[in-house]
Amino acid sequence: MIEFILFDFDGTLMNTNKLIVEALGETVKNVLNREMTEQDLLNVYGNYLDEQMKYFSKEKYEEMVAYYRQYYRTHRDNIELFPDVDNLLKDLKRLGYKIGITSAKSRAGILHGLDLFGLKQYIDHIVSSTEVKNNKPHPESVYRAMDYFQCKKDNLILIGDSPYDIQCGINAGIKTALVSWTIFPKERFNGMQLDYIINKPSDILEIVNR
């Protein structure tokens, strides 16, 4: 029986895809004087910010991190909520489910997004990049959430949009669900033992109520 639900943040709850891609592209262009390719994006998307920038340049990654953060901060009100996510979180909370977020994003960035749409009240726990040493697909973020909730693996599901999310859940030995609005091409999930694919937020209610 599922009682605890872990969500990724970027690309799962919040539609930050456009802003992240734009910020990455502007950072690469302005610091390295080149264009970011589609393959570059697929190679870095979903990782820690430091890891993303080290992929592009180990020598200039600190400058790139600073530029990215400044660009993101000045444009972050362009973030959108995926349709019906607010209703989903409200319904899950009303039904007594415990809701967590596990994300490679900073705690400040997560809280800003939640506050922007009035969703903080529905979230019971956050494991951000600040609280872990090992990012997804390492299962550390899931283990930390499990310690907080004092729950068993069978009672937990991780919902995300990236291969790192799904592999994190698999590595932790819990159920996983992929949202169909992922930015990643479907072939990136080949060979992964997905438990569910979610086409709309309300599908999550059907899954956890089974």
C-alpha positions in Angstrom: 0.0 0.0 0.0 1.4 3.4 -1.0 1.3 6.0 1.7 4.3 8.2 0.8 4.9 9.9 -2.5 8.2 11.5 -3.6 8.1 13.9 -6.5 11.0 15.3 -8.5 10.6 19.1 -8.9 11.9 20.5 -12.2 10.1 19.0 -15.1 7.7 17.0 -12.9 5.8 19.4 -10.7 7.1 22.7 -12.2 7.5 23.4 -15.8 10.9 24.9 -15.6 12.2 23.2 -18.7 12.1 26.2 -20.9 13.8 28.5 -18.4 16.5 25.9 -17.6 17.3 25.3 -21.3 17.4 29.0 -21.9 19.6 29.7 -18.9 22.0 26.9 -19.9 22.2 28.1 -23.5 22.8 31.7 -22.5 25.5 30.6 -20.0 27.4 28.5 -22.6 27.1 31.3 -25.2 28.2 34.1 -23.0 31.0 32.4 -21.0 32.3 29.9 -23.6 31.3 31.8 -26.8 29.7 28.8 -28.4 26.2 27.3 -28.9 24.9 24.5 -26.7 23.9 21.4 -28.7 21.0 19.1 -28.1 23.4 16.4 -27.1 25.0 18.8 -24.6 21.6 19.4 -23.1 20.7 15.7 -22.8 24.1 15.0 -21.2 23.7 17.6 -18.4 20.0 18.0 -17.8 18.9 16.7 -14.3 22.4 16.9 -12.8 23.7 19.2 -10.1 24.5 22.7 -11.4 28.2 22.3 -10.6 28.3 19.0 -12.5 26.5 20.6 -15.4 29.0 23.4 -15.7 32.0 21.1 -15.2 30.8 19.2 -18.2 31.1 22.3 -20.3 34.3 23.6 -18.8 36.3 22.5 -15.7 38.3 25.7 -15.9 35.4 28.1 -16.1 32.7 26.2 -14.3 32.5 28.6 -11.3 32.0 31.6 -13.6 29.4 29.6 -15.4 27.6 28.7 -12.2 27.5 32.3 -11.2 26.2 33.4 -14.6 23.5 30.7 -14.7 22.2 31.5 -11.2 22.0 35.2 -12.0 20.2 34.6 -15.3 17.8 32.1 -13.6 17.0 34.5 -10.7 16.2 37.4 -13.0 13.8 35.2 -15.1 12.4 32.7 -12.7 8.9 34.3 -12.6 8.5 32.7 -16.0 8.2 29.3 -14.3 4.8 27.6 -14.9 3.0 24.9 -13.0 2.1 21.8 -15.0 -1.7 21.6 -15.5 -3.7 20.2 -12.5 -0.6 19.6 -10.3 -2.1 22.0 -7.7 -5.3 20.0 -7.6 -3.3 16.7 -7.4 -1.3 17.9 -4.4 -4.4 19.2 -2.7 -6.3 15.9 -3.2 -3.3 13.8 -2.0 -3.0 15.9 1.1 -6.8 15.7 1.8 -6.6 11.9 1.5 -3.8 11.7 4.0 -0.8 10.9 1.9 2.6 12.2 2.9 4.3 14.2 0.2 8.0 14.7 -0.3 10.2 16.4 -2.9 13.6 15.0 -3.9 15.5 17.2 -6.3 18.9 18.2 -7.6 17.7 21.8 -7.2 18.7 24.0 -4.3 16.3 24.3 -1.4 15.9 28.0 -2.0 14.9 27.4 -5.6 12.4 24.7 -4.6 10.8 27.0 -2.0 10.6 29.9 -4.4 8.6 27.7 -6.9 6.3 26.3 -4.2 5.7 29.8 -2.8 5.0 31.2 -6.3 2.0 28.9 -6.6 1.0 28.5 -3.0 1.9 24.8 -2.8 4.3 24.8 0.2 1.4 23.8 2.5 1.0 20.4 0.7 4.7 19.4 1.1 5.7 17.5 4.2 9.5 17.2 3.5 12.1 18.3 1.0 15.4 16.7 0.2 17.3 19.2 -2.0 20.8 19.3 -3.4 21.8 20.9 -0.2 21.1 17.9 1.9 22.8 15.1 0.0 26.4 14.3 -1.0 25.3 12.0 -3.9 22.8 13.2 -6.5 20.4 10.9 -8.4 20.7 8.2 -9.7 22.3 7.5 -6.3 19.5 6.5 -3.9 20.7 8.8 -1.1 17.9 11.3 -1.5 15.3 8.5 -1.2 17.0 7.0 1.8 16.9 10.4 3.5 13.2 10.8 2.8 12.6 7.3 4.1 14.5 8.1 7.3 12.4 11.2 7.8 9.1 9.5 7.1 10.0 6.3 8.9 8.5 4.3 6.0 9.1 1.0 4.3 10.1 0.6 0.7 6.8 -1.0 -0.2 4.9 2.1 1.0 6.8 4.6 -1.2 6.7 5.7 -4.8 9.0 8.1 -6.7 7.6 10.1 -9.5 9.9 11.9 -11.9 10.7 13.0 -15.5 14.3 12.0 -16.0 16.3 8.8 -16.3 18.1 9.9 -13.1 14.8 9.9 -11.2 13.7 6.5 -12.4 17.1 4.9 -11.8 17.3 6.5 -8.4 14.0 4.8 -7.4 15.2 1.5 -8.9 18.4 1.7 -7.0 16.5 2.4 -3.8 14.2 -0.6 -4.4 11.0 1.4 -4.5 8.2 1.8 -7.1 8.7 4.4 -9.8 6.5 6.4 -12.2 7.6 8.4 -15.2 5.6 11.5 -16.3 4.8 11.5 -20.0 5.6 15.2 -20.2 9.3 14.5 -19.8 11.7 16.5 -21.9 13.9 13.4 -22.4 13.5 11.2 -25.5 11.8 7.9 -24.7 14.8 5.9 -25.7 16.7 7.2 -22.7 14.4 5.0 -20.6 15.0 1.8 -22.6 15.9 -1.1 -20.4 14.5 0.5 -17.2 11.9 -1.4 -15.3 9.3 1.3 -15.0 6.3 0.5 -12.8 4.0 3.2 -14.2 3.8 5.9 -16.9 1.7 8.8 -16.0 -0.1 10.7 -18.7 -1.9 13.3 -16.5 -1.5 14.2 -12.8 -4.8 12.6 -11.9 -3.4 9.2 -12.9 -1.3 9.3 -9.7 -4.5 9.2 -7.6 -5.6 6.1 -9.4 -2.2 4.4 -8.8 -1.9 5.2 -5.1 -5.5 4.3 -4.4 -5.2 0.8 -5.8 
